[in-house]
Amino acid sequence: MTNEELCTLAVKAMENAYVPYSGYKVGAALLTKSGKIYTGCNIENASYSPTVCAERTAIFKAVSEGEREFLKIAVAGGKNGVITGEFPPCGVCRQVMAEFCIPDFKILVVGGENSFNEYTLSDILPFSFNPEHVK
């Protein structure tokens, strides 16, 4: 699976977003070490707190299927499904990634049509609290 293909799947996952309040559609595509891909979209709620992001949807789907080792994730988002720039993972998603992913886990953030930037988890969460801290 190329980075470009994973980004395309993230963009496609945006179509399933449930965003009646913000209008911001986000999609994610997660590649596991076993080669499986799990997609996710953001799902809003009228009371906002139960809202879940696309990245967490994809990760939780994978974990619920027994996957625990992840290679990379692609994330795409934009108002009304139009990508006009990068839509990076929020702080909560970064913390969930720190629970399941190694520091050099790859995060591909789609910035526009056929363009993305690659980051690592340690790039976007440089001083993380992770499972090693509670051992």
C-alpha positions as CSV (number, residue, x, y, z in Angstrom):
1,M,0.0,0.0,0.0
2,T,1.6,3.3,-1.1
3,N,1.2,6.5,0.8
4,E,-0.8,7.9,-2.0
5,E,-3.2,5.0,-2.0
6,L,-3.7,5.3,1.8
7,C,-4.4,9.0,1.4
8,T,-7.0,8.3,-1.3
9,L,-8.7,6.0,1.1
10,A,-8.7,8.7,3.8
11,V,-10.3,11.1,1.4
12,K,-12.9,8.5,0.4
13,A,-13.7,7.9,4.1
14,M,-14.7,11.6,4.5
15,E,-17.9,10.7,2.5
16,N,-19.3,8.8,5.5
17,A,-18.8,11.6,8.0
18,Y,-21.8,12.5,10.1
19,V,-21.3,16.3,10.7
20,P,-24.6,18.1,10.9
21,Y,-23.2,20.7,13.3
22,S,-19.7,21.7,12.2
23,G,-19.8,20.7,8.6
24,Y,-16.2,19.5,8.9
25,K,-15.8,16.1,7.3
26,V,-12.7,14.1,8.3
27,G,-11.6,10.7,7.0
28,A,-8.8,8.4,8.1
29,A,-7.2,5.2,6.8
30,L,-5.1,3.1,9.1
31,L,-2.6,0.5,7.8
32,T,-1.8,-2.3,10.2
33,K,1.3,-4.4,10.4
34,S,-0.7,-7.4,9.1
35,G,-1.6,-5.4,6.0
36,K,-5.2,-4.7,6.8
37,I,-6.7,-1.3,6.4
38,Y,-9.3,0.2,8.7
39,T,-11.0,3.4,7.7
40,G,-12.9,5.9,9.9
41,C,-14.8,9.1,9.7
42,N,-15.8,11.7,12.3
43,I,-19.2,11.3,13.9
44,E,-20.7,14.3,15.7
45,N,-23.3,14.5,18.4
46,A,-25.6,17.3,19.4
47,S,-24.0,17.5,22.9
48,Y,-20.5,17.6,21.3
49,S,-18.6,15.6,24.0
50,P,-19.6,12.2,22.6
51,T,-18.3,13.2,19.2
52,V,-15.5,10.9,17.9
53,C,-12.8,11.7,15.4
54,A,-12.0,9.8,12.2
55,E,-8.6,8.7,13.5
56,R,-10.0,7.2,16.7
57,T,-12.8,5.5,14.8
58,A,-10.2,3.8,12.6
59,I,-8.0,2.8,15.5
60,F,-10.8,1.6,17.7
61,K,-12.2,-0.5,14.8
62,A,-8.8,-2.1,14.4
63,V,-8.3,-2.7,18.1
64,S,-11.8,-4.2,18.4
65,E,-10.8,-6.7,15.6
66,G,-7.7,-7.7,17.6
67,E,-5.1,-5.5,15.8
68,R,-2.5,-3.9,18.0
69,E,0.4,-3.1,15.6
70,F,0.0,-0.1,13.2
71,L,2.3,1.1,10.5
72,K,0.8,4.4,9.4
73,I,-2.4,6.5,9.2
74,A,-3.6,9.0,6.6
75,V,-5.9,11.8,7.6
76,A,-7.9,14.2,5.4
77,G,-10.5,16.8,6.3
78,G,-12.2,20.0,5.3
79,K,-15.4,22.1,5.6
80,N,-18.2,20.5,3.6
81,G,-15.8,17.8,2.5
82,V,-13.5,20.3,0.6
83,I,-9.8,19.9,1.4
84,T,-8.2,23.3,1.5
85,G,-5.2,22.5,3.7
86,E,-4.0,20.2,6.3
87,F,-6.3,18.8,9.0
88,P,-4.0,17.3,11.6
89,P,-5.1,14.9,14.4
90,C,-6.4,16.6,17.5
91,G,-4.8,16.2,20.9
92,V,-7.1,13.4,22.0
93,C,-6.3,11.4,18.8
94,R,-2.6,12.0,19.3
95,Q,-2.9,10.6,22.9
96,V,-4.8,7.5,21.6
97,M,-2.0,7.1,19.0
98,A,0.6,7.2,21.9
99,E,-1.3,4.3,23.5
100,F,-1.0,2.0,20.5
101,C,1.8,3.4,18.3
102,I,5.6,3.7,18.4
103,P,7.1,7.2,18.4
104,D,8.1,6.9,14.7
105,F,4.5,5.9,13.6
106,K,3.8,7.6,10.3
107,I,1.0,10.2,10.0
108,L,0.2,11.3,6.5
109,V,-1.8,14.6,6.5
110,V,-3.5,15.4,3.2
111,G,-3.1,19.0,2.3
112,G,-4.9,19.2,-1.0
113,E,-5.5,17.2,-4.1
114,N,-2.6,14.7,-4.6
115,S,-0.5,16.3,-1.8
116,F,0.3,15.3,1.7
117,N,2.9,15.8,4.3
118,E,4.4,13.0,6.4
119,Y,5.0,13.4,10.1
120,T,5.8,11.0,12.9
121,L,3.9,10.7,16.2
122,S,6.9,12.1,18.0
123,D,6.8,15.1,15.6
124,I,3.3,16.0,16.5
125,L,3.4,14.8,20.2
126,P,7.0,15.4,21.2
127,F,6.6,14.8,25.0
128,S,3.9,12.2,25.2
129,F,2.5,10.4,28.2
130,N,2.4,6.7,27.1
131,P,2.1,3.2,28.5
132,E,5.7,3.2,29.6
133,H,4.9,5.8,32.2
134,V,2.4,3.6,34.1
135,K,4.5,0.5,34.3
